[in-house]
């Protein structure tokens, strides 16, 4: 009985894995600055939110995603609501792709992710420049978009394996 209870608690924690990972990534602004590479950074929350909103939307609800964006704004010093809006736009793009796709294809998802990241980043920084007069380094933004795009392919395989292990036998709808 105790073994079954421990395994069910562990299973429930694994079900919340993507949400826990999202909050950990926004709380420490995960972009590999710890490696001291000046221009190597990527936006892990973008990858995480796009993938899980596309593949299994009920894993990350929109309310939790918006709250994670509020935490991210506090951590990086952006005006409150900026990241939350950005994250919800990514959810909107992922929902659009999920609804128009008949046969999922990783290459198509990957290219649509590039389009999504470019549009959402442009809207985000246009808003920051226009309303809040924040200075932006365009070279850093371009490299961040590039590495975020390239690493989506890698993380999608990891998330797919996680999804098969944790959510096996459960409906994706």
VOGULO-552496 format. One record per residue: residue in one letter; residue number from 1; x, y, z of N, C-alpha, C in turn. Coordinates in pm, 1 decimal. Each point is the difference from the previous one (the first is absolute). Layout:
<nodes>
a;NUM;X;Y;Z;X;Y;Z;X;Y;Z
...
</nodes>
This chain:
<nodes>
x;1;82.0;-119.2;0.0;-82.0;119.2;0.0;86.3;125.4;0.0
x;2;104.5;1.4;80.8;87.0;117.2;8.9;75.5;20.7;-129.7
x;3;38.7;-110.1;-65.3;71.8;11.4;-127.7;-91.7;58.3;-106.4
x;4;-124.9;-43.0;-2.7;-95.1;52.0;-98.0;-27.7;148.4;24.9
x;5;-9.4;41.0;123.1;-23.2;140.5;32.8;118.5;85.4;-43.0
x;6;122.2;-47.9;26.3;119.1;73.6;-41.3;6.9;11.5;-151.1
x;7;-36.1;-107.6;-70.1;6.3;4.4;-145.6;-106.7;92.1;-56.9
x;8;-118.5;6.4;61.6;-103.4;90.4;-50.3;35.8;145.7;28.0
x;9;65.0;27.7;111.0;45.0;136.0;28.3;108.8;39.9;-98.8
x;10;91.9;-91.0;-26.3;105.9;26.5;-97.0;-59.2;22.4;-138.9
x;11;-101.3;-76.1;-36.5;-66.6;14.8;-129.9;-68.2;136.1;-11.7
x;12;-63.0;45.1;110.4;-64.8;131.5;-1.8;103.0;111.9;-14.7
x;13;113.2;-14.9;66.0;106.5;99.2;-14.0;50.4;2.4;-143.7
x;14;14.8;-117.1;-60.7;43.5;-5.9;-139.6;-102.1;63.1;-94.2
x;15;-128.0;-10.1;32.1;-102.9;63.3;-82.5;15.0;152.2;-0.6
x;16;47.2;55.1;111.3;22.0;144.1;9.2;141.7;40.4;-39.0
x;17;77.8;-91.2;-53.9;138.7;26.6;-37.9;18.2;120.2;-91.5
x;18;-75.5;9.9;-110.9;17.6;117.3;-87.3;-31.7;131.8;70.8
x;19;-100.6;0.0;85.3;-35.7;121.9;72.6;109.2;36.8;100.4
x;20;51.8;-98.6;70.9;108.6;24.5;94.9;123.4;51.3;-73.1
x;21;30.5;-60.8;-114.9;114.4;42.6;-79.6;-18.0;142.6;-52.2
x;22;-122.4;36.3;-36.2;-28.1;136.8;-44.7;28.4;99.4;110.9
x;23;-48.7;-27.8;120.4;21.7;93.4;110.3;147.1;7.0;40.9
x;24;69.3;-111.4;-4.5;143.5;3.1;30.4;73.7;83.1;-104.5
x;25;-36.3;-15.4;-125.6;70.6;72.0;-106.2;-27.4;150.2;2.4
x;26;-121.0;41.1;38.2;-25.6;144.4;5.8;54.4;61.9;128.3
x;27;13.5;-79.1;104.3;51.8;54.8;125.3;150.5;26.8;-6.6
x;28;73.6;-78.8;-77.0;143.8;25.1;-6.7;43.4;53.9;-135.3
x;29;-97.7;37.4;-85.5;27.7;55.3;-132.2;103.1;-86.7;-72.3
x;30;-40.0;-121.9;-27.2;84.9;-102.0;-60.1;40.5;41.1;-141.1
x;31;124.1;42.2;-15.2;51.3;28.0;-134.1;148.4;-31.6;-12.4
x;32;51.0;-83.0;86.6;138.0;-46.6;-0.2;102.3;111.5;16.4
x;33;-34.6;103.6;72.4;99.1;102.1;30.1;104.1;-52.8;97.8
x;34;-27.0;-114.8;59.6;93.2;-58.5;95.1;126.8;-47.6;-68.5
x;35;-6.2;-23.0;-131.5;116.3;-47.6;-73.9;91.5;113.7;-44.9
x;36;-40.6;123.8;23.9;75.2;119.7;-34.9;26.0;14.1;-149.5
x;37;-90.6;-50.2;-83.1;4.5;26.6;-142.8;-82.2;125.4;-23.4
x;38;60.4;99.0;-61.9;-65.2;130.5;-9.3;-127.8;-5.1;-83.0
x;39;2.1;-66.2;-114.3;-115.6;4.7;-88.4;-72.9;-132.9;-13.1
x;40;27.4;-93.7;85.8;-74.4;-125.5;-3.6;-109.0;4.9;104.8
x;41;-121.0;24.1;-46.6;-114.3;-4.9;89.4;-119.9;-46.6;-80.7
x;42;-92.1;-62.6;67.3;-123.2;-40.9;-65.0;-112.1;12.8;101.3
x;43;-120.3;8.3;-53.0;-115.7;21.5;85.0;-70.2;-133.8;22.2
x;44;39.9;-68.8;106.2;-56.3;-131.5;29.7;-150.1;3.3;25.7
x;45;-54.2;101.5;70.4;-145.9;2.3;18.8;-76.7;4.4;-132.6
x;46;53.4;67.2;-102.7;-65.8;0.7;-130.5;-11.6;-142.2;-54.8
x;47;109.5;-74.7;8.3;1.1;-138.2;-50.3;-99.3;-85.0;77.4
x;48;6.5;9.9;131.2;-86.1;-79.6;87.0;-147.4;31.8;-22.7
x;49;-34.1;126.6;-4.2;-139.9;40.3;-16.6;-51.6;-38.5;-137.4
x;50;78.9;22.9;-104.6;-45.5;-33.8;-134.4;-22.2;-150.4;-13.9
x;51;97.2;-79.1;45.2;-12.0;-145.0;-15.2;-122.0;-54.1;74.1
x;52;-13.5;34.1;127.7;-108.1;-58.2;78.6;-135.5;57.3;-37.5
x;53;-5.3;123.9;-47.5;-126.6;55.1;-48.8;-40.2;-65.1;-131.5
x;54;97.3;-41.9;-76.9;-27.6;-64.9;-127.7;-35.3;-147.9;17.7
x;55;75.8;-70.0;80.4;-14.8;-145.5;9.7;-99.8;-46.8;105.2
x;56;-5.3;69.8;111.7;-87.3;-42.0;109.5;-41.9;124.1;77.8
x;57;-99.6;69.0;-51.1;-38.2;132.1;50.7;-45.2;-2.7;145.8
x;58;-55.8;-110.2;46.5;-50.4;-4.1;136.9;112.8;-11.8;102.7
x;59;122.5;-24.2;-42.7;112.2;-10.5;92.9;34.0;134.3;62.3
x;60;1.0;104.7;-80.8;25.9;135.8;48.9;-123.8;83.2;-28.9
x;61;-69.8;42.0;102.0;-118.4;82.5;-25.6;42.5;145.2;-20.4
x;62;-85.9;76.7;-65.5;33.1;138.2;-33.3;18.3;86.9;123.7
x;63;-73.7;-26.9;103.6;15.3;76.9;123.6;136.8;-20.2;62.2
x;64;45.3;-124.2;6.8;132.5;-29.1;53.8;109.0;62.0;-86.2
x;65;-20.9;-2.0;-130.7;98.6;58.2;-91.3;8.5;150.8;20.2
x;66;-114.9;66.1;14.7;1.3;144.5;21.4;66.8;35.4;132.6
x;67;-28.0;-76.9;104.0;62.9;24.6;130.5;150.8;-22.0;-8.6
x;68;42.9;-100.0;-76.0;143.5;-20.8;-20.6;60.6;121.5;-69.7
x;69;-74.4;59.2;-92.9;47.2;121.8;-65.4;13.8;115.8;96.9
x;70;-91.7;10.3;95.0;10.8;105.5;101.9;125.1;-19.8;85.4
x;71;26.3;-125.1;38.3;122.5;-28.4;75.2;123.5;35.5;-82.5
x;72;-3.9;-33.0;-129.0;113.2;30.4;-87.6;22.8;151.2;-8.2
x;73;-107.7;76.8;-7.5;14.2;146.1;-4.0;68.0;53.0;125.3
x;74;-35.3;-54.5;114.0;61.5;43.2;125.2;147.9;-36.9;2.5
x;75;33.5;-119.7;-46.5;138.6;-46.9;3.5;89.1;81.5;-93.1
x;76;-45.6;27.9;-122.3;86.7;70.0;-95.5;-19.6;150.7;-1.2
x;77;-99.5;49.4;68.7;-19.0;143.1;11.4;-80.3;63.8;-111.2
x;78;-81.0;-76.6;-70.7;-88.5;56.4;-101.3;-126.7;53.1;66.0
x;79;-72.4;87.9;-68.0;-129.4;43.7;53.8;-95.1;-119.1;16.6
x;80;-75.7;-0.3;107.3;-86.9;-112.6;33.3;-102.0;-24.2;-111.6
x;81;-8.1;-124.5;-42.5;-95.4;-40.9;-101.9;60.4;-18.1;-137.6
x;82;121.3;48.8;-21.1;62.9;-9.3;-131.6;29.0;-145.3;-37.6
x;83;65.1;-72.5;86.6;31.6;-140.3;-29.2;-125.0;-86.2;-0.5
x;84;-93.9;29.7;87.8;-125.7;-75.2;1.7;-72.7;11.9;-132.5
x;85;-6.0;121.2;-55.1;-61.1;20.4;-131.3;77.4;-74.1;-108.2
x;86;131.5;5.6;7.6;84.0;-70.6;-96.7;-25.4;-150.4;5.3
x;87;-6.3;-54.7;119.4;-23.5;-143.6;14.5;-138.5;-39.3;-51.8
x;88;-99.4;83.2;23.9;-134.6;-30.4;-50.1;-6.6;10.3;-152.1
x;89;78.3;89.5;-59.3;7.1;6.0;-146.3;60.3;-128.3;-56.9
x;90;100.9;-51.8;67.6;58.7;-127.2;-43.6;-104.2;-111.0;9.3
x;91;-78.7;-0.9;105.6;-108.8;-98.1;14.0;-99.9;13.7;-114.0
x;92;-30.0;123.5;-37.3;-93.6;23.4;-109.9;52.7;-53.1;-132.2
x;93;126.1;23.7;-28.3;59.6;-53.8;-122.9;0.3;-152.5;2.0
x;94;33.0;-60.1;114.2;2.4;-145.7;11.0;-141.0;-57.5;-16.5
x;95;-99.6;65.9;57.1;-138.7;-46.6;-14.4;-44.3;8.8;-146.0
x;96;40.5;106.3;-67.3;-33.4;13.8;-141.8;60.8;-114.3;-81.0
x;97;127.8;-28.3;23.0;66.0;-108.9;-72.6;-63.6;-134.4;33.5
x;98;-34.7;-20.9;125.8;-62.5;-126.2;40.7;-134.0;-19.7;-70.7
x;99;-74.7;108.6;-18.7;-131.8;-10.6;-61.5;4.1;-15.9;-151.7
x;100;104.0;48.7;-65.8;5.3;-11.7;-146.5;80.3;-120.2;-47.7
x;101;69.1;-67.8;90.4;86.5;-111.3;-38.3;-77.7;-130.1;-5.3
x;102;10.5;-67.2;-115.2;-61.3;-132.0;-12.5;96.7;-110.1;39.5
x;103;123.0;10.7;-48.7;103.6;-97.5;32.4;118.8;73.6;61.0
x;104;29.0;-23.1;126.5;113.4;69.6;62.6;131.9;-35.0;-68.1
x;105;82.7;101.1;-18.5;129.8;-15.5;-62.5;96.8;91.4;74.6
x;106;108.9;-55.1;50.1;93.2;77.0;81.8;62.8;115.1;-77.3
x;107;30.6;-19.0;-125.5;61.7;106.7;-79.2;-96.6;116.9;-16.7
x;108;-126.6;-28.5;-28.3;-98.7;108.1;-12.4;-19.9;72.8;132.4
x;109;-5.8;-76.6;108.5;-12.4;61.6;132.5;120.1;87.8;30.2
x;110;116.8;-46.8;-37.3;124.0;71.1;25.9;3.0;133.0;-76.1
x;111;-38.1;-3.0;-125.0;-3.3;123.1;-79.4;-107.8;95.9;49.4
x;112;-114.6;-53.9;38.5;-104.6;85.7;55.3;44.2;58.4;133.1
x;113;78.0;-75.9;75.7;55.1;51.7;124.8;92.0;118.6;-27.1
x;114;81.7;-7.7;-106.0;85.6;112.1;-36.2;-84.2;123.6;-29.8
x;115;-104.6;-17.3;-79.0;-89.4;110.5;-31.2;-62.3;55.7;127.8
x;116;-44.1;-87.7;87.1;-62.2;41.1;126.1;96.1;80.3;86.2
x;117;120.9;-50.6;15.9;98.2;67.9;84.7;35.3;136.2;-59.1
x;118;13.1;7.9;-130.5;32.8;128.1;-62.2;-111.7;101.7;19.8
x;119;-124.2;-41.2;-21.6;-113.2;92.1;14.8;-18.0;41.3;145.9
x;120;3.6;-96.5;89.3;-22.9;29.6;142.0;112.5;86.3;56.6
x;121;123.9;-29.1;-37.2;111.8;81.3;46.8;-9.3;141.4;-56.0
x;122;-38.6;12.0;-126.0;-15.2;132.7;-60.0;-108.5;80.3;71.6
x;123;-112.4;-63.7;27.5;-107.9;68.7;71.6;45.1;38.2;140.4
x;124;68.1;-91.1;66.2;46.7;24.3;136.8;94.7;119.2;4.6
x;125;101.0;-0.2;-84.1;97.9;107.6;5.3;-52.2;129.6;-60.5
x;126;-90.8;-8.4;-94.3;-64.2;121.4;-50.1;-79.9;66.8;112.1
x;127;-67.9;-80.3;77.7;-75.0;52.2;113.9;94.6;60.2;104.7
x;128;111.0;-68.3;26.3;95.5;50.7;99.1;65.4;130.1;-46.1
x;129;29.7;9.8;-128.4;63.8;120.4;-53.3;-99.2;116.2;-4.3
x;130;-120.6;-27.2;-47.7;-98.5;106.1;-20.1;-55.8;54.4;130.6
x;131;-46.0;-87.4;86.3;-70.1;45.4;119.7;91.0;21.4;120.6
x;132;106.4;-75.8;8.4;80.3;3.2;121.3;141.0;53.1;-22.2
x;133;34.5;36.1;-123.6;128.4;60.0;-35.0;119.0;-81.6;51.3
x;134;-8.0;-131.4;-15.6;108.4;-88.9;40.9;93.9;-17.9;-118.4
x;135;130.8;12.2;24.8;97.9;-19.0;-106.8;16.4;-148.5;-28.7
x;136;18.1;-31.0;-129.3;5.7;-138.9;-43.3;126.1;-21.8;-82.0
x;137;69.0;-109.8;25.8;115.2;-41.2;-79.8;-49.9;-100.4;-103.5
x;138;-7.7;42.6;-124.3;-58.0;-82.7;-105.1;85.2;-122.3;-32.8
x;139;130.1;8.3;17.2;85.9;-114.4;-25.4;-28.6;-111.9;101.1
x;140;-18.3;37.3;124.4;-32.0;-99.9;102.3;-136.8;-62.6;-25.4
x;141;-95.2;80.6;-45.2;-132.9;-53.6;-30.7;7.5;-98.4;-116.7
x;142;75.6;36.3;-102.6;11.9;-86.8;-118.2;66.0;-132.9;36.3
x;143;106.2;3.5;80.6;64.4;-125.6;38.8;-89.9;-81.7;91.9
x;144;-75.4;67.9;86.4;-93.9;-70.9;86.3;-106.9;-70.5;-82.4
x;145;-53.3;66.5;-100.9;-100.1;-62.4;-87.7;60.4;-118.6;-73.3
x;146;121.2;16.3;-51.0;65.0;-108.5;-73.9;21.0;-122.8;87.1
x;147;56.0;19.0;119.8;25.0;-115.1;87.3;-130.2;-60.0;54.2
x;148;-99.0;82.3;23.8;-129.4;-52.1;43.5;-59.4;-87.0;-109.3
x;149;8.3;46.5;-123.9;-50.0;-76.2;-114.1;75.5;-131.9;-16.0
x;150;130.4;4.9;5.0;79.3;-121.3;-19.3;-20.9;-102.0;112.1
x;151;-13.1;46.3;122.2;-14.0;-91.3;112.9;-141.5;-56.4;15.1
x;152;-97.4;58.1;-69.0;-135.0;-55.8;5.2;0.3;-144.2;-51.2
x;153;73.6;-24.1;-103.9;7.2;-133.7;-59.9;51.3;-101.5;102.2
x;154;104.9;35.8;71.5;58.8;-86.7;101.4;-96.7;-23.7;116.7
x;155;-56.5;108.1;52.9;-89.2;-13.5;115.0;-130.9;-69.4;-36.0
x;156;-43.5;11.1;-124.4;-123.5;-68.8;-38.3;17.3;-151.4;9.6
x;157;117.0;-51.4;-31.4;25.2;-143.5;17.8;-1.3;-38.4;147.6
x;158;60.0;80.6;83.0;0.9;-29.0;143.8;-142.0;4.4;56.3
x;159;-75.3;102.5;-36.9;-138.0;12.0;48.3;-87.7;-112.5;-54.8
x;160;25.3;-43.0;-121.5;-77.6;-110.3;-58.3;24.4;-130.0;77.3
x;161;125.0;-25.7;36.0;30.2;-118.7;80.4;-67.4;10.0;137.0
x;162;6.0;116.7;61.5;-64.7;22.0;129.6;-150.0;-22.5;-11.3
x;163;-58.6;52.7;-106.3;-144.2;-13.4;-20.4;-39.0;-146.9;-16.7
x;164;79.5;-75.6;-72.6;-30.7;-142.3;-20.4;10.7;-79.3;130.0
x;165;94.5;35.3;83.3;18.3;-72.3;125.6;-106.9;37.4;101.9
x;166;-24.0;128.6;17.1;-88.3;46.2;107.5;-146.8;-8.0;-38.0
x;167;-33.0;35.6;-121.7;-140.1;9.9;-38.6;-46.1;-117.4;-87.2
x;168;68.3;-111.6;6.1;-40.2;-114.7;-82.4;-137.8;-48.9;43.5
x;169;-80.5;-31.3;-98.8;-133.7;-50.4;27.5;-102.8;108.3;30.0
x;170;43.7;126.3;5.2;-93.4;108.4;24.6;-27.5;71.0;-130.3
x;171;-119.3;47.2;-15.4;-41.5;69.1;-122.4;68.4;136.5;-7.9
x;172;42.3;38.6;-120.4;61.8;130.8;-20.7;-103.3;108.9;-20.0
x;173;-128.3;-33.7;-4.5;-102.5;102.1;-20.8;-59.4;46.4;129.1
</nodes>
